[in-house]
Amino acid sequence: MAEAIEKVPAETRWEIAAKGLTGAITATDKALKEAIGEKKFNEFTQELWYETGKGAKEFADNLGLATENARDIVEVLKILSITAMGPEFKFEIIEATEDRCVGRTTMCPWHERWKEFGFKEEFCNSGHQAWGDGAVESLNPNFTFRLIKNMQLGDSYCEWAVERKESRQRN
């Protein structure tokens, strides 16, 4: 069996595994939301994704990635997202300074599964914000994460910003 698996290129195995993961979680989210209602679902997913995001610090430390400024943090978020959730992610940076970095996600595996399944309700907003909060807080507590646009709410891309906390800028 190991020989047969090795015939499938690693990139293809990664893509299949990532699609399976995001598909299973998307379907589970839909069932969970229907079972417990929107309010409890959002509370649950916010806590789950916040804790998941906090793993960004260990990821960055293990790879020796810098987290000193907004640009550094966004680079870690991009690498972590693709590594953990698959190669379908497509990002572009539209603004980058040491204090503020704005990124766009133009393709997202979660949104792709959502469309493939024909889901109409939104599943991502609270989880995406919470993941960003946990990740950025763990990487550098002097910065914040803010989800600005969301494809699942009808925007043509997701947009998010990592910004230095205002109180820190004044000091």
PyMOL commands that place a pseudoatom at each C-alpha (Angstrom):
pseudoatom trace, name=CA, resn=MET, resi=1, chain=A, elem=C, hetatm=0, pos=[0.000, 0.000, 0.000]
pseudoatom trace, name=CA, resn=ALA, resi=2, chain=A, elem=C, hetatm=0, pos=[2.824, 2.423, 0.817]
pseudoatom trace, name=CA, resn=GLU, resi=3, chain=A, elem=C, hetatm=0, pos=[4.161, 1.963, -2.699]
pseudoatom trace, name=CA, resn=ALA, resi=4, chain=A, elem=C, hetatm=0, pos=[0.773, 2.840, -4.209]
pseudoatom trace, name=CA, resn=ILE, resi=5, chain=A, elem=C, hetatm=0, pos=[0.498, 5.980, -2.090]
pseudoatom trace, name=CA, resn=GLU, resi=6, chain=A, elem=C, hetatm=0, pos=[3.947, 7.084, -3.181]
pseudoatom trace, name=CA, resn=LYS, resi=7, chain=A, elem=C, hetatm=0, pos=[2.731, 7.010, -6.807]
pseudoatom trace, name=CA, resn=VAL, resi=8, chain=A, elem=C, hetatm=0, pos=[0.363, 9.875, -5.964]
pseudoatom trace, name=CA, resn=PRO, resi=9, chain=A, elem=C, hetatm=0, pos=[2.379, 13.127, -5.941]
pseudoatom trace, name=CA, resn=ALA, resi=10, chain=A, elem=C, hetatm=0, pos=[2.664, 14.768, -2.512]
pseudoatom trace, name=CA, resn=GLU, resi=11, chain=A, elem=C, hetatm=0, pos=[0.981, 17.957, -3.778]
pseudoatom trace, name=CA, resn=THR, resi=12, chain=A, elem=C, hetatm=0, pos=[-2.020, 15.906, -4.952]
pseudoatom trace, name=CA, resn=ARG, resi=13, chain=A, elem=C, hetatm=0, pos=[-2.240, 14.047, -1.625]
pseudoatom trace, name=CA, resn=TRP, resi=14, chain=A, elem=C, hetatm=0, pos=[-2.126, 17.368, 0.240]
pseudoatom trace, name=CA, resn=GLU, resi=15, chain=A, elem=C, hetatm=0, pos=[-4.842, 18.861, -1.965]
pseudoatom trace, name=CA, resn=ILE, resi=16, chain=A, elem=C, hetatm=0, pos=[-7.121, 15.828, -1.532]
pseudoatom trace, name=CA, resn=ALA, resi=17, chain=A, elem=C, hetatm=0, pos=[-6.578, 15.738, 2.242]
pseudoatom trace, name=CA, resn=ALA, resi=18, chain=A, elem=C, hetatm=0, pos=[-7.230, 19.488, 2.586]
pseudoatom trace, name=CA, resn=LYS, resi=19, chain=A, elem=C, hetatm=0, pos=[-10.433, 19.283, 0.535]
pseudoatom trace, name=CA, resn=GLY, resi=20, chain=A, elem=C, hetatm=0, pos=[-11.586, 16.350, 2.648]
pseudoatom trace, name=CA, resn=LEU, resi=21, chain=A, elem=C, hetatm=0, pos=[-10.846, 18.208, 5.874]
pseudoatom trace, name=CA, resn=THR, resi=22, chain=A, elem=C, hetatm=0, pos=[-12.524, 21.458, 4.865]
pseudoatom trace, name=CA, resn=GLY, resi=23, chain=A, elem=C, hetatm=0, pos=[-15.455, 19.548, 3.394]
pseudoatom trace, name=CA, resn=ALA, resi=24, chain=A, elem=C, hetatm=0, pos=[-15.992, 17.458, 6.529]
pseudoatom trace, name=CA, resn=ILE, resi=25, chain=A, elem=C, hetatm=0, pos=[-15.762, 20.483, 8.820]
pseudoatom trace, name=CA, resn=THR, resi=26, chain=A, elem=C, hetatm=0, pos=[-18.089, 22.546, 6.608]
pseudoatom trace, name=CA, resn=ALA, resi=27, chain=A, elem=C, hetatm=0, pos=[-20.715, 19.777, 6.582]
pseudoatom trace, name=CA, resn=THR, resi=28, chain=A, elem=C, hetatm=0, pos=[-20.340, 19.282, 10.339]
pseudoatom trace, name=CA, resn=ASP, resi=29, chain=A, elem=C, hetatm=0, pos=[-20.728, 23.022, 10.911]
pseudoatom trace, name=CA, resn=LYS, resi=30, chain=A, elem=C, hetatm=0, pos=[-23.997, 23.030, 8.988]
pseudoatom trace, name=CA, resn=ALA, resi=31, chain=A, elem=C, hetatm=0, pos=[-25.377, 20.095, 10.990]
pseudoatom trace, name=CA, resn=LEU, resi=32, chain=A, elem=C, hetatm=0, pos=[-24.207, 21.599, 14.287]
pseudoatom trace, name=CA, resn=LYS, resi=33, chain=A, elem=C, hetatm=0, pos=[-25.708, 24.994, 13.511]
pseudoatom trace, name=CA, resn=GLU, resi=34, chain=A, elem=C, hetatm=0, pos=[-29.044, 23.367, 12.649]
pseudoatom trace, name=CA, resn=ALA, resi=35, chain=A, elem=C, hetatm=0, pos=[-28.954, 21.262, 15.835]
pseudoatom trace, name=CA, resn=ILE, resi=36, chain=A, elem=C, hetatm=0, pos=[-28.033, 23.936, 18.395]
pseudoatom trace, name=CA, resn=GLY, resi=37, chain=A, elem=C, hetatm=0, pos=[-29.081, 27.177, 16.738]
pseudoatom trace, name=CA, resn=GLU, resi=38, chain=A, elem=C, hetatm=0, pos=[-27.121, 30.144, 15.454]
pseudoatom trace, name=CA, resn=LYS, resi=39, chain=A, elem=C, hetatm=0, pos=[-26.320, 31.797, 18.804]
pseudoatom trace, name=CA, resn=LYS, resi=40, chain=A, elem=C, hetatm=0, pos=[-24.858, 28.675, 20.443]
pseudoatom trace, name=CA, resn=PHE, resi=41, chain=A, elem=C, hetatm=0, pos=[-23.123, 27.712, 17.196]
pseudoatom trace, name=CA, resn=ASN, resi=42, chain=A, elem=C, hetatm=0, pos=[-21.385, 31.099, 17.019]
pseudoatom trace, name=CA, resn=GLU, resi=43, chain=A, elem=C, hetatm=0, pos=[-20.321, 30.890, 20.683]
pseudoatom trace, name=CA, resn=PHE, resi=44, chain=A, elem=C, hetatm=0, pos=[-18.926, 27.394, 20.164]
pseudoatom trace, name=CA, resn=THR, resi=45, chain=A, elem=C, hetatm=0, pos=[-17.097, 28.150, 16.928]
pseudoatom trace, name=CA, resn=GLN, resi=46, chain=A, elem=C, hetatm=0, pos=[-15.658, 31.394, 18.236]
pseudoatom trace, name=CA, resn=GLU, resi=47, chain=A, elem=C, hetatm=0, pos=[-14.040, 29.605, 21.171]
pseudoatom trace, name=CA, resn=LEU, resi=48, chain=A, elem=C, hetatm=0, pos=[-12.875, 26.694, 19.018]
pseudoatom trace, name=CA, resn=TRP, resi=49, chain=A, elem=C, hetatm=0, pos=[-11.302, 28.878, 16.313]
pseudoatom trace, name=CA, resn=TYR, resi=50, chain=A, elem=C, hetatm=0, pos=[-9.809, 31.316, 18.842]
pseudoatom trace, name=CA, resn=GLU, resi=51, chain=A, elem=C, hetatm=0, pos=[-7.977, 28.444, 20.563]
pseudoatom trace, name=CA, resn=THR, resi=52, chain=A, elem=C, hetatm=0, pos=[-6.919, 27.045, 17.186]
pseudoatom trace, name=CA, resn=GLY, resi=53, chain=A, elem=C, hetatm=0, pos=[-5.533, 30.452, 16.194]
pseudoatom trace, name=CA, resn=LYS, resi=54, chain=A, elem=C, hetatm=0, pos=[-3.383, 30.580, 19.311]
pseudoatom trace, name=CA, resn=GLY, resi=55, chain=A, elem=C, hetatm=0, pos=[-1.302, 27.771, 17.799]
pseudoatom trace, name=CA, resn=ALA, resi=56, chain=A, elem=C, hetatm=0, pos=[0.197, 30.360, 15.445]
pseudoatom trace, name=CA, resn=LYS, resi=57, chain=A, elem=C, hetatm=0, pos=[2.852, 31.257, 18.019]
pseudoatom trace, name=CA, resn=GLU, resi=58, chain=A, elem=C, hetatm=0, pos=[4.243, 27.724, 18.237]
pseudoatom trace, name=CA, resn=PHE, resi=59, chain=A, elem=C, hetatm=0, pos=[4.140, 27.452, 14.434]
pseudoatom trace, name=CA, resn=ALA, resi=60, chain=A, elem=C, hetatm=0, pos=[6.092, 30.711, 13.996]
pseudoatom trace, name=CA, resn=ASP, resi=61, chain=A, elem=C, hetatm=0, pos=[8.588, 29.844, 16.717]
pseudoatom trace, name=CA, resn=ASN, resi=62, chain=A, elem=C, hetatm=0, pos=[9.236, 26.373, 15.269]
pseudoatom trace, name=CA, resn=LEU, resi=63, chain=A, elem=C, hetatm=0, pos=[9.978, 27.855, 11.848]
pseudoatom trace, name=CA, resn=GLY, resi=64, chain=A, elem=C, hetatm=0, pos=[11.917, 30.849, 13.175]
pseudoatom trace, name=CA, resn=LEU, resi=65, chain=A, elem=C, hetatm=0, pos=[9.469, 33.328, 11.611]
pseudoatom trace, name=CA, resn=ALA, resi=66, chain=A, elem=C, hetatm=0, pos=[9.554, 36.978, 12.675]
pseudoatom trace, name=CA, resn=THR, resi=67, chain=A, elem=C, hetatm=0, pos=[6.500, 38.525, 14.353]
pseudoatom trace, name=CA, resn=GLU, resi=68, chain=A, elem=C, hetatm=0, pos=[7.744, 42.023, 15.137]
pseudoatom trace, name=CA, resn=ASN, resi=69, chain=A, elem=C, hetatm=0, pos=[5.466, 44.067, 12.880]
pseudoatom trace, name=CA, resn=ALA, resi=70, chain=A, elem=C, hetatm=0, pos=[2.205, 43.871, 10.923]
pseudoatom trace, name=CA, resn=ARG, resi=71, chain=A, elem=C, hetatm=0, pos=[3.937, 42.634, 7.758]
pseudoatom trace, name=CA, resn=ASP, resi=72, chain=A, elem=C, hetatm=0, pos=[5.666, 39.833, 9.661]
pseudoatom trace, name=CA, resn=ILE, resi=73, chain=A, elem=C, hetatm=0, pos=[2.422, 38.772, 11.301]
pseudoatom trace, name=CA, resn=VAL, resi=74, chain=A, elem=C, hetatm=0, pos=[0.510, 38.665, 8.019]
pseudoatom trace, name=CA, resn=GLU, resi=75, chain=A, elem=C, hetatm=0, pos=[3.247, 36.573, 6.440]
pseudoatom trace, name=CA, resn=VAL, resi=76, chain=A, elem=C, hetatm=0, pos=[2.931, 34.055, 9.288]
pseudoatom trace, name=CA, resn=LEU, resi=77, chain=A, elem=C, hetatm=0, pos=[-0.877, 34.031, 8.897]
pseudoatom trace, name=CA, resn=LYS, resi=78, chain=A, elem=C, hetatm=0, pos=[-0.572, 33.325, 5.164]
pseudoatom trace, name=CA, resn=ILE, resi=79, chain=A, elem=C, hetatm=0, pos=[1.935, 30.506, 5.614]
pseudoatom trace, name=CA, resn=LEU, resi=80, chain=A, elem=C, hetatm=0, pos=[-0.027, 28.966, 8.487]
pseudoatom trace, name=CA, resn=SER, resi=81, chain=A, elem=C, hetatm=0, pos=[-3.350, 29.156, 6.622]
pseudoatom trace, name=CA, resn=ILE, resi=82, chain=A, elem=C, hetatm=0, pos=[-1.995, 27.419, 3.556]
pseudoatom trace, name=CA, resn=THR, resi=83, chain=A, elem=C, hetatm=0, pos=[-0.066, 24.846, 5.581]
pseudoatom trace, name=CA, resn=ALA, resi=84, chain=A, elem=C, hetatm=0, pos=[-3.001, 23.973, 7.845]
pseudoatom trace, name=CA, resn=MET, resi=85, chain=A, elem=C, hetatm=0, pos=[-5.959, 24.354, 5.491]
pseudoatom trace, name=CA, resn=GLY, resi=86, chain=A, elem=C, hetatm=0, pos=[-4.638, 23.674, 2.037]
pseudoatom trace, name=CA, resn=PRO, resi=87, chain=A, elem=C, hetatm=0, pos=[-3.232, 25.028, -1.191]
pseudoatom trace, name=CA, resn=GLU, resi=88, chain=A, elem=C, hetatm=0, pos=[-6.517, 26.523, -2.429]
pseudoatom trace, name=CA, resn=PHE, resi=89, chain=A, elem=C, hetatm=0, pos=[-5.886, 29.748, -0.511]
pseudoatom trace, name=CA, resn=LYS, resi=90, chain=A, elem=C, hetatm=0, pos=[-4.949, 32.730, -2.668]
pseudoatom trace, name=CA, resn=PHE, resi=91, chain=A, elem=C, hetatm=0, pos=[-3.827, 35.909, -0.918]
pseudoatom trace, name=CA, resn=GLU, resi=92, chain=A, elem=C, hetatm=0, pos=[-2.752, 39.369, -1.957]
pseudoatom trace, name=CA, resn=ILE, resi=93, chain=A, elem=C, hetatm=0, pos=[-1.456, 42.172, 0.218]
pseudoatom trace, name=CA, resn=ILE, resi=94, chain=A, elem=C, hetatm=0, pos=[-2.977, 45.537, -0.632]
pseudoatom trace, name=CA, resn=GLU, resi=95, chain=A, elem=C, hetatm=0, pos=[-1.303, 47.646, 2.052]
pseudoatom trace, name=CA, resn=ALA, resi=96, chain=A, elem=C, hetatm=0, pos=[1.773, 46.897, 4.134]
pseudoatom trace, name=CA, resn=THR, resi=97, chain=A, elem=C, hetatm=0, pos=[3.539, 48.988, 6.720]
pseudoatom trace, name=CA, resn=GLU, resi=98, chain=A, elem=C, hetatm=0, pos=[5.077, 48.030, 10.011]
pseudoatom trace, name=CA, resn=ASP, resi=99, chain=A, elem=C, hetatm=0, pos=[1.951, 49.225, 11.874]
pseudoatom trace, name=CA, resn=ARG, resi=100, chain=A, elem=C, hetatm=0, pos=[-0.786, 48.061, 9.504]
pseudoatom trace, name=CA, resn=CYS, resi=101, chain=A, elem=C, hetatm=0, pos=[-1.121, 45.371, 6.890]
pseudoatom trace, name=CA, resn=VAL, resi=102, chain=A, elem=C, hetatm=0, pos=[-4.279, 44.718, 4.877]
pseudoatom trace, name=CA, resn=GLY, resi=103, chain=A, elem=C, hetatm=0, pos=[-4.725, 41.467, 3.020]
pseudoatom trace, name=CA, resn=ARG, resi=104, chain=A, elem=C, hetatm=0, pos=[-7.294, 39.976, 0.709]
pseudoatom trace, name=CA, resn=THR, resi=105, chain=A, elem=C, hetatm=0, pos=[-8.221, 36.363, 0.353]
pseudoatom trace, name=CA, resn=THR, resi=106, chain=A, elem=C, hetatm=0, pos=[-9.469, 35.889, -3.188]
pseudoatom trace, name=CA, resn=MET, resi=107, chain=A, elem=C, hetatm=0, pos=[-9.838, 32.120, -2.966]
pseudoatom trace, name=CA, resn=CYS, resi=108, chain=A, elem=C, hetatm=0, pos=[-10.564, 30.147, 0.193]
pseudoatom trace, name=CA, resn=PRO, resi=109, chain=A, elem=C, hetatm=0, pos=[-11.097, 26.416, 0.712]
pseudoatom trace, name=CA, resn=TRP, resi=110, chain=A, elem=C, hetatm=0, pos=[-13.893, 27.087, 3.218]
pseudoatom trace, name=CA, resn=HIS, resi=111, chain=A, elem=C, hetatm=0, pos=[-15.762, 29.269, 0.754]
pseudoatom trace, name=CA, resn=GLU, resi=112, chain=A, elem=C, hetatm=0, pos=[-15.185, 26.738, -2.035]
pseudoatom trace, name=CA, resn=ARG, resi=113, chain=A, elem=C, hetatm=0, pos=[-16.713, 23.896, 0.032]
pseudoatom trace, name=CA, resn=TRP, resi=114, chain=A, elem=C, hetatm=0, pos=[-19.589, 26.179, 1.051]
pseudoatom trace, name=CA, resn=LYS, resi=115, chain=A, elem=C, hetatm=0, pos=[-20.377, 26.848, -2.627]
pseudoatom trace, name=CA, resn=GLU, resi=116, chain=A, elem=C, hetatm=0, pos=[-19.911, 23.195, -3.646]
pseudoatom trace, name=CA, resn=PHE, resi=117, chain=A, elem=C, hetatm=0, pos=[-22.413, 22.082, -1.005]
pseudoatom trace, name=CA, resn=GLY, resi=118, chain=A, elem=C, hetatm=0, pos=[-24.880, 24.790, -2.049]
pseudoatom trace, name=CA, resn=PHE, resi=119, chain=A, elem=C, hetatm=0, pos=[-25.118, 26.240, 1.451]
pseudoatom trace, name=CA, resn=LYS, resi=120, chain=A, elem=C, hetatm=0, pos=[-26.963, 29.519, 1.799]
pseudoatom trace, name=CA, resn=GLU, resi=121, chain=A, elem=C, hetatm=0, pos=[-26.310, 30.402, 5.429]
pseudoatom trace, name=CA, resn=GLU, resi=122, chain=A, elem=C, hetatm=0, pos=[-23.088, 32.004, 6.601]
pseudoatom trace, name=CA, resn=PHE, resi=123, chain=A, elem=C, hetatm=0, pos=[-20.718, 29.838, 8.663]
pseudoatom trace, name=CA, resn=CYS, resi=124, chain=A, elem=C, hetatm=0, pos=[-17.404, 31.626, 8.572]
pseudoatom trace, name=CA, resn=ASN, resi=125, chain=A, elem=C, hetatm=0, pos=[-17.626, 35.164, 9.935]
pseudoatom trace, name=CA, resn=SER, resi=126, chain=A, elem=C, hetatm=0, pos=[-17.404, 34.509, 13.678]
pseudoatom trace, name=CA, resn=GLY, resi=127, chain=A, elem=C, hetatm=0, pos=[-14.869, 31.705, 13.265]
pseudoatom trace, name=CA, resn=HIS, resi=128, chain=A, elem=C, hetatm=0, pos=[-12.640, 33.698, 10.928]
pseudoatom trace, name=CA, resn=GLN, resi=129, chain=A, elem=C, hetatm=0, pos=[-12.579, 36.704, 13.253]
pseudoatom trace, name=CA, resn=ALA, resi=130, chain=A, elem=C, hetatm=0, pos=[-11.921, 34.501, 16.293]
pseudoatom trace, name=CA, resn=TRP, resi=131, chain=A, elem=C, hetatm=0, pos=[-9.115, 32.592, 14.536]
pseudoatom trace, name=CA, resn=GLY, resi=132, chain=A, elem=C, hetatm=0, pos=[-7.485, 35.886, 13.570]
pseudoatom trace, name=CA, resn=ASP, resi=133, chain=A, elem=C, hetatm=0, pos=[-7.866, 37.217, 17.114]
pseudoatom trace, name=CA, resn=GLY, resi=134, chain=A, elem=C, hetatm=0, pos=[-6.237, 34.146, 18.651]
pseudoatom trace, name=CA, resn=ALA, resi=135, chain=A, elem=C, hetatm=0, pos=[-3.459, 33.975, 16.070]
pseudoatom trace, name=CA, resn=VAL, resi=136, chain=A, elem=C, hetatm=0, pos=[-2.498, 37.647, 16.149]
pseudoatom trace, name=CA, resn=GLU, resi=137, chain=A, elem=C, hetatm=0, pos=[-2.728, 37.890, 19.938]
pseudoatom trace, name=CA, resn=SER, resi=138, chain=A, elem=C, hetatm=0, pos=[-0.424, 34.881, 20.274]
pseudoatom trace, name=CA, resn=LEU, resi=139, chain=A, elem=C, hetatm=0, pos=[2.057, 36.166, 17.697]
pseudoatom trace, name=CA, resn=ASN, resi=140, chain=A, elem=C, hetatm=0, pos=[2.326, 39.704, 19.043]
pseudoatom trace, name=CA, resn=PRO, resi=141, chain=A, elem=C, hetatm=0, pos=[-0.116, 41.127, 21.624]
pseudoatom trace, name=CA, resn=ASN, resi=142, chain=A, elem=C, hetatm=0, pos=[0.653, 44.655, 20.412]
pseudoatom trace, name=CA, resn=PHE, resi=143, chain=A, elem=C, hetatm=0, pos=[-1.460, 43.998, 17.310]
pseudoatom trace, name=CA, resn=THR, resi=144, chain=A, elem=C, hetatm=0, pos=[-5.095, 43.237, 16.505]
pseudoatom trace, name=CA, resn=PHE, resi=145, chain=A, elem=C, hetatm=0, pos=[-6.919, 41.392, 13.732]
pseudoatom trace, name=CA, resn=ARG, resi=146, chain=A, elem=C, hetatm=0, pos=[-10.024, 42.756, 12.045]
pseudoatom trace, name=CA, resn=LEU, resi=147, chain=A, elem=C, hetatm=0, pos=[-12.151, 41.021, 9.422]
pseudoatom trace, name=CA, resn=ILE, resi=148, chain=A, elem=C, hetatm=0, pos=[-13.418, 43.732, 7.054]
pseudoatom trace, name=CA, resn=LYS, resi=149, chain=A, elem=C, hetatm=0, pos=[-15.090, 41.839, 4.182]
pseudoatom trace, name=CA, resn=ASN, resi=150, chain=A, elem=C, hetatm=0, pos=[-16.363, 38.292, 3.849]
pseudoatom trace, name=CA, resn=MET, resi=151, chain=A, elem=C, hetatm=0, pos=[-17.062, 36.283, 0.697]
pseudoatom trace, name=CA, resn=GLN, resi=152, chain=A, elem=C, hetatm=0, pos=[-19.745, 34.300, 2.496]
pseudoatom trace, name=CA, resn=LEU, resi=153, chain=A, elem=C, hetatm=0, pos=[-21.630, 37.542, 3.089]
pseudoatom trace, name=CA, resn=GLY, resi=154, chain=A, elem=C, hetatm=0, pos=[-21.531, 38.365, -0.632]
pseudoatom trace, name=CA, resn=ASP, resi=155, chain=A, elem=C, hetatm=0, pos=[-18.259, 40.271, -0.932]
pseudoatom trace, name=CA, resn=SER, resi=156, chain=A, elem=C, hetatm=0, pos=[-16.052, 39.303, -3.876]
pseudoatom trace, name=CA, resn=TYR, resi=157, chain=A, elem=C, hetatm=0, pos=[-13.139, 38.623, -1.470]
pseudoatom trace, name=CA, resn=CYS, resi=158, chain=A, elem=C, hetatm=0, pos=[-12.379, 38.473, 2.225]
pseudoatom trace, name=CA, resn=GLU, resi=159, chain=A, elem=C, hetatm=0, pos=[-10.392, 41.422, 3.483]
pseudoatom trace, name=CA, resn=TRP, resi=160, chain=A, elem=C, hetatm=0, pos=[-8.688, 41.684, 6.837]
pseudoatom trace, name=CA, resn=ALA, resi=161, chain=A, elem=C, hetatm=0, pos=[-6.281, 43.954, 8.635]
pseudoatom trace, name=CA, resn=VAL, resi=162, chain=A, elem=C, hetatm=0, pos=[-3.563, 43.430, 11.208]
pseudoatom trace, name=CA, resn=GLU, resi=163, chain=A, elem=C, hetatm=0, pos=[-3.025, 46.710, 13.052]
pseudoatom trace, name=CA, resn=ARG, resi=164, chain=A, elem=C, hetatm=0, pos=[-0.900, 47.956, 15.902]
pseudoatom trace, name=CA, resn=LYS, resi=165, chain=A, elem=C, hetatm=0, pos=[-3.065, 48.665, 18.936]
pseudoatom trace, name=CA, resn=GLU, resi=166, chain=A, elem=C, hetatm=0, pos=[-3.826, 52.376, 19.136]
pseudoatom trace, name=CA, resn=SER, resi=167, chain=A, elem=C, hetatm=0, pos=[-2.740, 52.703, 22.745]
pseudoatom trace, name=CA, resn=ARG, resi=168, chain=A, elem=C, hetatm=0, pos=[0.691, 51.384, 21.776]
pseudoatom trace, name=CA, resn=GLN, resi=169, chain=A, elem=C, hetatm=0, pos=[1.036, 53.879, 18.893]
pseudoatom trace, name=CA, resn=ARG, resi=170, chain=A, elem=C, hetatm=0, pos=[0.637, 56.867, 21.196]
pseudoatom trace, name=CA, resn=ASN, resi=171, chain=A, elem=C, hetatm=0, pos=[3.382, 55.752, 23.589]
for i in range(1, 171): cmd.bond("trace and resi %d" % i, "trace and resi %d" % (i + 1))
show_as sticks, trace
zoom trace
